[in-house]
Amino acid sequence: MKNLDMPLKKPILIFLLISAAGFTWLLITARLPLVTDISIFLISVIALLWLNRDMGLLEKAKKQLQEGEHKYLQLIQTAHVLLYVTNRGGYFTFVSKHAAALTGYTDAELLGQHYSMHIDPEMYDELMQYYLRQVREKIPVTHREFQIITKNGERKWVEQEVVVLYKDGEMKGYQCWLKDISERIKYEQELIHARKVAEDAKHQQEMFLANMSHEIRTPMNGIIGMTNLLLNTSLTLEQKEYIQATQQSASNLLAIINEILDFSKIRSGKMALEQIAFHFRELMDKTLLPLQLQAQQKGLRYSLEIADEVPDHLLGDPVRFTQIMVNLVENAIKFTPEGSIGVRCRVLATQNTQVRIGFEVSDTGIGIPADKQEIIFESFTQSNVENTRRYGGTGLGLAITRELVTLQGGSLTVKSKEGAGTTFFCEIPFTKNLFLPETQSKGLAAATQPRPVLQGKMLLVAEDNIINQRVALNTLHKAGARVDIAADGKEVLSLVQQKEYDCIIMDIQMPEMDGYTTTIQLRKQGIDTPVIAMTAAAIKGEREKCLQSGMNDYISKPFVPEELYMKILDNTPLPGPGVVDFNHLRSILYNDTAYIKEMLQEFLTTMPKNVQEIREAAQQQDWKRAAFLAHRLKSSLGIVPIVNAMETTRDLEKEAEQGTNIPAIHEKVQQLSAIMDAACQEVVQEMERL
């Protein structure tokens, strides 16, 4: 056997000698039989040999363990493992060579030192509390990122994993793995910096657009406003032609500005779509009529075909839809020297109230080369440079058009052959408006008729530009308002102390004190006069900024007179407390005094009679008739708004339909009677004032 060749250990040899001596003595004295003595001796020898074998194996295992530990320590020292161990006081008891190299020290220099030697004092206090909590709460493993200070003063970022070491249930120290993450942190910081630079650049771009918009729109407001006023004066045909040409040029320049701003809004995700009712055929006719005349003046044939199945009443964004159609048709006219322009509309699909309408805008113009038919939808791009020089344009029209179509859930494609014309195919989804009255559109034209809609209003206009002062003054005077002018915010604060105004039209960018600061000061002084911002910075977010400063509404320059009138009427306060909202009535009737008197007279004629009929039905306990009369009364309240009347009438109708809570019905009838009596008195006073 292999183990028999192993040298016997000294204890075993001594034991064998003693055993042999004992065996000899027993044999001589003949105290035991010979056979028994031999057996005992052999058993002892075998046992001793087996014991010798086990002790050899134990010695070998111990040697292998020592060799393994040596190899493990050697592996840690030579591999890129950043490991160190501290006792419970934080003093290094083991440091791998690479962990030491990370700090710039040798492992010999670190052994016996405290780990705080390469950590900022403030960070050390934080880390100490952190790892004491790990011990206290018996957290198995923790991870932490922090900076260390190397021997030469360099700072490095590390990620540290810490395991608490225990022996017999007692905490003995920490075993820590380090990872140098300086490059990762540097990369993250570069990303953060790059993001900040990009955000700053985006902000600068928005500010540039806002400033550019303001600087261009301010003189544009003067040009368009003055030409509007001039066209209302007595002019010769030649003068009128010149003024109209000036106005057309100004409108073209404004369209270019709007294209750039729209493009910026779309790309920044700030373009908001509306969902309002409109009459499709009327909108198409009004939108395309000027373009039809433009095509005919150029000698082009023009046709518009709308299929019978296309609904008249739709819900969508008519402004953006108009912009899409104008861009496509204007494009067709621009690039068609001779021939025809055709617009066709048809229903592509219908599902419940949803309808998808297809539009084709075709021309017989110069066409688009096959390899250019996709790039025409890119920003600032036309099919070739020669077209840009010959036909002009920013190269944004089709890019904006496709973006607007996509925003509405539609699609825009093109089919063209160079020299043979182009057809744009557009699909846009709309919602059928099943509840739009047929007569709604009749009132739209009335808004364009000049009336003294601001008769009796006292307004203050804050504007530093002299041309825009004259435009605002004349525009508001023509609407019947009395107007004072302030050149800056300080003058506004002075004038409001001297006179009471119904509304303040506030420019934003003024010297001395801007519109925001002025409005904030007004509100701090307790002056709640409505303020309407009028600014050339027509970008998304400007309105919200105006409202946050305490303003009531917002209108951009150049302004449409009718829009400004409506803003003023919507925001001017009632002449005094009461139950009738005469301000709303004036707004919806465009302050047409004759029409207002007619409506108020109708109210005085019918309302007392209607309320008396409800009283009689309640006295007779004819609940079905009382419910019918209350329902009929609600339609009248939509014309002349009365505080709490609609809610009371609605509750009365509900109670009368059930016919079970008799006291509640009589209570609602009494409340309605009291409200209507007060309303009739106010209507009489208002008619006397008119």
C-alpha positions in Angstrom: 0.0 0.0 0.0 1.1 3.5 -0.8 0.4 4.7 2.8 2.8 2.0 4.2 5.7 3.7 2.4 5.0 6.9 4.3 7.5 7.6 7.1 6.0 6.9 10.5 5.4 9.9 12.7 7.3 10.2 16.0 4.3 9.7 18.3 3.3 6.6 16.4 6.8 5.2 16.5 7.1 5.7 20.3 3.7 4.1 20.7 4.8 1.1 18.6 8.0 0.7 20.8 6.0 0.8 24.0 3.5 -1.7 22.5 6.3 -4.1 21.5 7.9 -3.8 25.0 4.6 -4.6 26.6 4.0 -7.5 24.4 7.4 -8.9 25.2 6.9 -8.6 29.0 3.5 -10.3 28.7 5.0 -13.1 26.7 7.8 -13.6 29.2 5.6 -13.7 32.2 3.1 -15.9 30.3 0.2 -14.0 31.6 -1.7 -14.2 28.3 -1.9 -17.0 25.9 0.5 -16.6 22.9 -2.3 -16.6 20.3 -4.1 -13.8 22.2 -1.0 -11.8 22.5 -0.2 -12.1 18.8 -3.8 -11.0 17.9 -3.7 -8.0 20.1 -0.4 -7.0 18.8 -1.5 -7.3 15.1 -4.7 -5.3 15.8 -2.7 -2.5 17.4 -0.3 -2.5 14.5 -3.1 -2.2 12.0 -4.8 0.6 14.0 -1.6 2.5 14.2 -1.0 2.2 10.5 -4.6 3.5 9.8 -4.1 6.4 12.2 -0.8 7.1 10.4 -2.6 7.2 7.1 -5.3 9.7 8.3 -2.7 12.0 9.8 -0.9 12.0 6.4 -4.1 12.9 4.6 -4.7 15.7 7.2 -1.2 17.0 6.6 -1.7 16.9 2.9 -5.1 18.8 3.1 -3.5 21.4 5.3 -0.8 21.9 2.8 -3.3 22.1 -0.1 -5.3 24.7 1.9 -2.2 26.8 2.4 -1.4 26.6 -1.3 -5.0 27.6 -2.2 -4.9 30.6 0.1 -1.6 31.6 -1.4 -2.9 31.3 -5.0 -6.2 33.2 -4.0 -4.2 36.1 -2.5 -1.8 36.0 -5.5 -4.8 36.1 -7.9 -6.3 39.1 -6.0 -3.0 40.9 -6.1 -2.4 40.3 -9.8 -5.9 40.5 -11.2 -7.8 43.8 -11.7 -9.9 43.3 -8.6 -10.0 46.3 -6.4 -10.5 44.8 -3.0 -9.7 45.9 0.6 -10.7 44.8 4.1 -10.8 46.9 7.2 -11.3 46.1 10.8 -14.4 47.4 12.7 -12.5 50.7 13.3 -12.0 51.3 9.6 -8.2 50.5 9.5 -6.9 48.6 6.5 -6.0 45.0 7.2 -5.7 43.9 3.6 -5.5 46.0 0.4 -5.1 44.5 -3.1 -2.3 46.0 -5.2 -4.8 47.4 -7.7 -7.0 48.9 -5.1 -3.9 50.6 -3.7 -2.8 51.7 -7.2 -6.2 53.4 -7.6 -5.3 55.8 -4.8 -1.7 56.2 -5.8 -0.3 54.4 -2.8 1.3 51.0 -2.4 -0.5 48.3 -0.4 2.2 48.5 2.2 1.6 52.3 2.6 -2.1 51.7 3.2 -2.0 48.8 5.6 -2.7 50.0 9.1 -4.0 53.3 7.8 -7.6 54.6 8.2 -9.7 54.5 5.1 -10.7 58.2 5.7 -7.2 59.3 4.5 -8.4 59.5 0.8 -11.9 60.9 1.5 -13.2 64.4 2.0 -14.1 65.1 5.6 -17.7 66.0 4.7 -18.0 62.8 2.6 -16.4 60.8 5.4 -19.0 61.8 7.9 -21.7 60.9 5.5 -20.1 57.5 4.6 -19.5 56.7 8.3 -23.2 57.2 9.1 -24.2 55.2 6.0 -22.1 52.2 6.9 -23.0 52.3 10.6 -26.6 52.1 9.5 -25.7 49.1 7.4 -24.4 47.4 10.5 -27.2 48.5 12.7 -29.9 47.4 10.3 -28.0 44.3 9.3 -28.1 45.1 5.5 -26.2 42.4 3.7 -24.8 44.4 0.8 -24.7 48.1 0.0 -23.6 50.1 -3.0 -22.5 53.7 -3.0 -20.9 56.1 -5.5 -18.5 58.8 -4.2 -15.2 60.6 -4.9 -11.9 59.6 -3.5 -8.7 61.7 -3.3 -5.5 60.1 -4.6 -2.0 60.6 -3.3 -1.3 63.4 -5.8 -4.6 65.2 -5.1 -6.5 63.9 -8.1 -10.2 63.2 -7.6 -11.7 60.0 -8.9 -15.2 58.6 -8.9 -15.7 55.1 -7.5 -18.5 52.7 -7.0 -18.1 50.7 -3.8 -19.8 47.4 -2.7 -19.5 46.7 1.0 -20.2 43.4 2.9 -20.1 43.4 6.7 -17.8 40.6 8.2 -19.0 38.7 11.2 -17.4 36.0 13.4 -19.3 34.1 16.0 -22.1 36.7 15.6 -19.8 39.6 16.3 -19.1 42.3 13.7 -15.3 42.2 12.8 -14.9 44.5 9.9 -15.8 45.4 6.3 -14.9 43.7 3.0 -15.1 46.2 0.1 -14.9 46.0 -3.7 -14.1 49.1 -5.6 -14.8 50.0 -9.2 -13.3 53.0 -11.0 -16.3 54.8 -12.7 -14.5 58.1 -13.4 -15.0 57.6 -17.2 -18.7 56.8 -16.8 -19.3 59.8 -14.6 -17.3 62.0 -17.1 -19.5 60.7 -19.9 -22.7 61.3 -18.0 -21.6 64.8 -17.1 -20.8 65.5 -20.7 -24.3 64.2 -21.7 -25.8 66.5 -19.1 -23.8 69.4 -20.3 -24.7 68.6 -23.9 -28.3 68.4 -23.0 -28.1 71.8 -21.2 -26.4 73.3 -24.2 -29.1 71.9 -26.5 -31.9 73.2 -24.2 -30.2 76.6 -24.0 -29.8 76.6 -27.8 -33.5 75.7 -28.1 -34.4 78.4 -25.7 -32.3 80.9 -27.6 -34.0 79.8 -30.8 -37.4 80.4 -29.3 -36.3 83.8 -28.0 -34.9 84.7 -31.4 -38.2 83.7 -33.0 -40.1 85.7 -30.4 -37.9 88.8 -30.9 -37.9 88.4 -34.6 -41.7 88.1 -34.6 -42.0 91.2 -32.4 -39.5 93.3 -34.4 -41.2 92.4 -37.7 -44.8 92.2 -36.6 -44.7 95.6 -34.9 -44.1 97.6 -38.1 -46.3 95.1 -40.0 -49.1 96.0 -37.6 -48.7 99.7 -38.5 -48.6 99.0 -42.2 -51.6 96.7 -42.3 -53.6 98.8 -39.8 -52.9 102.1 -41.7 -53.8 100.6 -45.1 -57.0 99.2 -43.6 -57.9 102.7 -42.3 -56.8 104.3 -45.5 -59.0 102.0 -47.6 -62.0 103.3 -45.7 -61.4 106.8 -46.8 -62.2 108.5 -50.2 -59.6 107.4 -52.7 -59.1 107.6 -56.4 -59.0 104.3 -58.3 -55.2 104.6 -58.8 -54.7 105.4 -55.1 -56.8 102.4 -54.1 -54.9 100.2 -56.4 -51.6 101.3 -54.8 -52.9 100.8 -51.3 -54.2 97.4 -52.1 -50.9 96.4 -53.6 -49.1 97.6 -50.4 -51.6 95.7 -48.3 -51.1 92.5 -50.4 -47.3 92.8 -50.0 -47.6 93.2 -46.3 -49.9 90.2 -46.1 -47.4 88.1 -48.1 -44.6 89.1 -45.7 -46.8 88.3 -42.7 -47.6 84.9 -44.3 -43.9 84.1 -44.5 -43.4 85.1 -40.8 -46.3 82.8 -39.9 -44.8 79.9 -41.9 -41.6 80.2 -39.9 -43.4 80.4 -36.6 -45.7 77.5 -37.5 -42.7 75.4 -38.5 -41.0 76.1 -35.2 -44.2 75.3 -33.2 -44.7 72.0 -35.0 -41.1 70.8 -34.6 -41.1 71.7 -30.9 -44.4 69.9 -30.4 -46.2 73.0 -29.3 -48.8 73.1 -32.1 -52.2 72.7 -30.6 -55.2 71.6 -32.6 -58.8 72.7 -32.0 -62.0 70.7 -32.3 -64.7 73.2 -33.2 -67.8 73.2 -35.5 -67.7 74.5 -39.1 -69.6 74.4 -42.3 -67.5 72.5 -44.8 -68.8 73.8 -48.1 -69.0 77.4 -46.9 -65.5 77.2 -45.6 -64.2 75.7 -48.9 -65.9 78.4 -50.9 -64.7 81.3 -48.8 -61.2 79.9 -48.5 -60.7 79.1 -52.2 -62.6 82.0 -53.8 -59.6 84.4 -53.6 -57.4 81.7 -55.1 -59.9 81.0 -57.8 -59.7 84.7 -58.8 -55.9 84.5 -58.6 -55.9 81.5 -61.0 -58.3 83.2 -63.4 -56.2 86.3 -63.4 -53.2 84.1 -64.4 -55.3 82.7 -67.3 -55.8 79.2 -65.6 -58.9 77.2 -65.7 -60.2 76.4 -62.1 -62.6 73.8 -60.9 -63.9 72.7 -57.4 -65.8 69.5 -57.1 -67.3 68.3 -53.8 -69.1 65.0 -53.8 -72.7 64.9 -52.6 -71.9 62.5 -49.8 -69.5 64.9 -48.1 -71.2 66.2 -44.9 -71.7 69.9 -44.5 -71.4 70.1 -40.7 -68.1 68.9 -39.3 -66.0 69.1 -36.2 -62.3 69.8 -36.6 -59.7 72.6 -36.8 -60.9 74.8 -39.6 -58.0 77.2 -39.3 -55.4 74.5 -39.9 -57.5 72.8 -42.5 -57.8 76.1 -44.4 -54.0 76.5 -44.1 -53.5 73.0 -45.7 -55.8 73.8 -48.6 -54.4 77.2 -49.2 -50.8 75.9 -49.3 -51.7 73.1 -51.8 -53.8 75.3 -54.1 -51.3 78.3 -53.9 -48.5 75.8 -54.7 -50.5 74.6 -57.8 -51.1 78.1 -59.1 -47.5 79.2 -58.5 -46.0 76.3 -60.5 -48.5 76.2 -63.3 -47.8 78.7 -66.1 -50.7 77.6 -68.2 -53.5 75.0 -68.2 -55.8 74.2 -65.2 -56.1 73.7 -61.5 -58.6 71.2 -60.0 -59.7 70.5 -56.5 -61.8 67.4 -55.7 -63.3 66.2 -52.4 -64.9 62.9 -51.6 -65.6 60.6 -48.7 -63.2 57.7 -48.4 -64.6 56.0 -45.3 -67.3 56.5 -42.7 -67.6 54.8 -39.3 -70.3 56.0 -36.9 -69.7 59.8 -36.5 -66.2 59.6 -38.0 -65.7 60.5 -41.7 -62.4 60.4 -43.6 -62.4 62.9 -46.5 -60.0 62.7 -49.4 -58.8 65.8 -51.3 -57.0 65.9 -54.6 -55.3 69.1 -55.8 -54.1 68.7 -59.4 -52.4 71.0 -61.9 -50.9 70.9 -65.4 -47.8 72.7 -64.3 -44.1 72.1 -64.5 -44.2 68.8 -62.5 -41.7 67.3 -60.1 -38.8 65.0 -61.1 -39.2 61.5 -59.7 -36.1 61.7 -57.6 -37.3 65.0 -56.0 -40.8 63.9 -55.0 -39.9 63.1 -51.4 -37.5 65.9 -50.6 -40.1 68.6 -51.4 -41.7 67.7 -48.0 -38.4 68.5 -46.3 -37.7 71.9 -44.6 -36.4 74.8 -46.7 -36.4 72.6 -49.8 -37.7 73.0 -53.4 -37.3 70.6 -56.3 -34.4 72.7 -57.7 -32.6 76.0 -57.1 -33.9 77.5 -60.4 -37.5 77.2 -59.1 -36.5 79.0 -55.9 -35.1 81.9 -57.9 -38.0 81.9 -60.4 -41.0 81.3 -58.1 -39.7 82.4 -54.7 -40.9 81.0 -51.4 -39.3 79.8 -48.2 -39.4 76.1 -49.0 -41.5 75.5 -45.8 -45.0 75.4 -47.3 -45.2 71.7 -48.1 -43.2 70.7 -45.0 -45.7 72.5 -42.8 -48.6 71.2 -44.8 -47.5 67.5 -44.3 -46.9 68.2 -40.6 -50.4 69.7 -40.2 -52.0 66.8 -42.1 -50.1 64.3 -39.9 -51.1 66.1 -36.7 -54.7 65.7 -37.6 -54.3 62.0 -38.2 -54.2 62.2 -42.0 -51.7 61.6 -44.8 -50.3 63.6 -47.7 -48.7 62.0 -50.8 -47.8 63.3 -54.3 -47.9 61.9 -57.8 -46.1 63.9 -60.5 -44.4 63.7 -63.9 -41.9 66.4 -64.9 -43.4 68.7 -67.5 -46.9 67.0 -67.2 -48.3 68.4 -63.9 -48.7 67.3 -60.3 -51.5 65.8 -58.1 -51.4 66.0 -54.3 -53.5 63.4 -52.5 -54.6 64.3 -48.9 -56.7 62.4 -46.4 -58.0 64.0 -43.2 -60.4 62.5 -40.6 -63.2 64.7 -39.3 -66.2 64.1 -36.9 -69.7 64.6 -38.2 -71.5 67.4 -36.3 -75.0 66.0 -36.0 -76.3 68.8 -33.8 -75.1 72.0 -35.7 -78.1 74.2 -36.6 -78.5 75.0 -40.2 -78.8 78.7 -39.4 -75.5 78.9 -37.4 -73.4 80.1 -40.3 -75.8 83.0 -41.1 -74.5 84.9 -38.0 -70.9 84.6 -39.1 -71.1 87.3 -41.8 -72.7 89.7 -39.4 -69.4 90.0 -37.5 -67.7 91.5 -40.4 -70.2 94.4 -40.6 -68.7 97.6 -39.0 -70.8 98.6 -36.0 -70.2 100.8 -33.0 -69.7 97.7 -30.9 -67.7 99.5 -28.2 -70.1 102.4 -27.7 -69.7 103.8 -24.2 -66.5 102.0 -23.4 -63.6 103.9 -21.9 -60.3 102.2 -22.9 -56.6 102.7 -22.1 -54.1 101.6 -24.8 -50.5 101.1 -23.6 -48.2 101.2 -26.7 -44.9 102.9 -27.3 -44.8 102.7 -31.1 -46.4 105.9 -32.5 -47.7 104.2 -35.7 -49.4 101.5 -33.6 -50.8 104.1 -31.3 -52.6 105.7 -34.2 -53.8 102.4 -35.5 -55.3 101.3 -32.2 -56.8 104.8 -31.5 -58.5 105.0 -34.9 -59.6 101.3 -34.9 -61.2 101.6 -31.4 -62.7 105.1 -32.2 -64.5 103.7 -35.2 -66.0 101.0 -32.9 -67.4 103.8 -30.7 -64.9 103.6 -27.8 -63.2 106.5 -26.0 -59.5 105.9 -25.8 -56.5 107.2 -23.9 -52.9 106.4 -24.9 -50.0 105.6 -22.5 -46.5 105.3 -23.9 -45.1 103.0 -21.2 -46.0 101.2 -18.0 -45.3 104.0 -15.7 -47.8 106.2 -17.5 -50.4 103.5 -17.2 -50.0 103.4 -13.4 -50.4 107.2 -13.4 -53.5 107.3 -15.6 -55.4 104.6 -13.7 -55.1 106.7 -10.6 -56.8 109.6 -12.4 -59.6 107.8 -14.3 -61.6 104.6 -14.3 -61.2 102.4 -17.4 -63.4 99.6 -18.7 -60.3 97.8 -20.1 -56.6 98.2 -20.7 -55.0 97.1 -24.0 -51.4 96.4 -22.9 -48.4 96.1 -25.2 -45.8 93.7 -23.8 -42.4 95.2 -24.8 -42.3 98.8 -23.7 -39.5 101.0 -22.4 -39.2 102.0 -18.7 -41.7 99.3 -17.6 -42.9 96.4 -19.7 -46.4 95.0 -19.8 -45.8 92.1 -17.4 -44.4 94.3 -14.7 -47.1 96.9 -15.2 -49.9 94.4 -14.8 -48.2 92.9 -11.7 -48.1 96.4 -10.2 -51.7 97.0 -11.1 -52.8 93.9 -9.3 -50.6 94.6 -6.3 -52.4 98.0 -6.0 -55.8 96.2 -6.0 -56.7 97.5 -9.5 -58.7 94.7 -11.2 -59.4 96.4 -14.5 -59.3 93.8 -17.3 -56.0 93.8 -19.1 -55.7 92.4 -22.7 -52.1 91.7 -23.8 -51.4 92.8 -27.4 -48.0 91.5 -28.4 -46.0 90.7 -31.5 -44.4 87.7 -29.9 -46.8 85.2 -31.4 -45.3 82.0 -30.0 -46.8 79.2 -27.8 -46.4 79.9 -24.1 -46.7 83.7 -24.5 -50.4 83.6 -23.7 -49.8 81.5 -20.5 -47.1 83.9 -19.4 -49.5 86.9 -19.9 -52.2 85.1 -17.8 -49.7 84.3 -15.1 -48.7 87.9 -14.7 -52.4 88.8 -14.0 -53.6 89.7 -17.5 -57.1 88.6 -18.6 -56.6 87.8 -22.3 -54.2 87.9 -25.2 -54.2 89.0 -28.8 -51.3 89.0 -31.3 -50.2 91.7 -33.7 -51.2 92.4 -36.4 -54.7 92.2 -34.9 -58.0 91.7 -36.6 -60.3 94.5 -35.5 -63.3 92.3 -35.0 -61.2 89.9 -32.8 -60.0 92.8 -30.7 -63.6 94.0 -30.3 -64.8 90.6 -29.1 -61.9 90.3 -26.7 -62.9 93.7 -25.1 -66.6 92.8 -24.9 -65.8 89.4 -23.4 -63.6 91.0 -20.7 -65.3 94.2 -19.8 -67.2 94.0 -16.5 -71.0 94.5 -16.1 -72.1 98.0 -15.2 -73.2 96.7 -11.8 -74.3 93.7 -9.8 -77.4 91.9 -11.1 -78.9 88.7 -12.3 -78.8 89.4 -16.0 -75.5 89.0 -17.9 -75.9 92.0 -20.3 -72.2 91.8 -21.1 -72.6 88.3 -22.6 -75.7 89.5 -24.5 -73.8 92.4 -26.0 -71.0 90.1 -27.0 -73.1 87.5 -28.8 -75.1 90.3 -30.5 -72.0 92.3 -31.4 -73.3 95.3 -29.4 -75.9 96.0 -32.0 -78.2 98.4 -30.0 -81.2 97.9 -32.1 -81.0 94.1 -32.0 -80.3 94.1 -28.3 -83.5 96.3 -27.7 -85.5 93.9 -29.8 -84.3 90.9 -27.9 -84.9 92.5 -24.5 -88.4 93.6 -25.5 -89.2 90.1 -26.6 -87.9 88.9 -23.2 -90.2 91.3 -21.4 -93.1 90.2 -23.5 -92.8 86.5 -23.1 -90.9 85.8 -19.9 -93.6 87.0 -17.3 -96.2 85.1 -19.3 -94.1 81.9 -19.3 -93.5 82.1 -15.5 -97.2 82.7 -14.8 -98.1 79.6 -16.8 -95.6 77.5 -14.7 -97.2 78.9 -11.5 -100.7 78.0 -12.7 -99.6 74.4 -13.7 -98.0 74.0 -10.3 -101.2 75.2 -8.5 -103.2 72.8 -10.5 -100.7 70.0 -9.8 -100.4 69.4 -13.6 -96.8 68.2 -13.3 -96.5 67.0 -16.9 -97.4 70.5 -18.2 -95.1 72.2 -15.6 -92.2 70.0 -16.8 -93.0 70.9 -20.4 -93.1 74.6 -19.7 -89.9 74.5 -17.7 -88.2 72.7 -20.6 -89.4 75.4 -23.0 -88.2 78.2 -20.8 -84.6 76.9 -20.9 -84.3 77.8 -24.6 -85.0 81.5 -23.9 -82.4 81.6 -21.1 -79.7 80.7 -23.7 -80.3 84.1 -25.4 -80.6 86.3 -22.2 -78.3 84.7 -19.6 -79.7 85.0 -16.0 -77.7 84.0 -13.0 -79.0 80.7 -11.4 -82.1 80.7 -13.7 -80.9 77.8 -15.9 -80.0 75.6 -12.9 -83.3 76.4 -11.1 -85.3 75.7 -14.3 -83.5 72.4 -14.9 -84.2 71.3 -11.3 -87.8 72.3 -11.6 -88.2 70.3 -14.8 -86.7 67.2 -13.1 -88.8 67.4 -10.0 -92.0 68.0 -12.1 -91.3 65.0 -14.3 -91.1 62.8 -11.2 -94.1 64.5 -9.6 -93.4 63.1 -6.1 -91.7 65.8 -4.1 -94.5 68.4 -4.1 -92.8 70.8 -1.6 -89.6 70.9 -3.7 -91.6 71.7 -6.8 -93.3 74.7 -5.2 -90.0 75.9 -3.7 -88.4 75.8 -7.2 -91.4 77.7 -8.7 -91.0 80.4 -6.0 -87.2 80.7 -6.6 -87.7 80.9 -10.4 -90.4 83.6 -9.9 -88.2 85.7 -7.7 -85.3 85.4 -10.2 -87.4 86.4 -13.1 -89.0 89.3 -11.3 -85.6 90.7 -10.6 -84.4 90.0 -14.2 -87.4 91.9 -15.7 -86.7 94.9 -13.5 -83.0 94.9 -14.7 -84.1 94.5 -18.3 -86.4 97.5 -18.0 -83.6 99.6 -16.6 -81.2 98.5 -19.3 -83.6 99.4 -22.1 -84.0 102.9 -20.6 -80.2 103.2 -20.6 -80.0 102.1 -24.2 
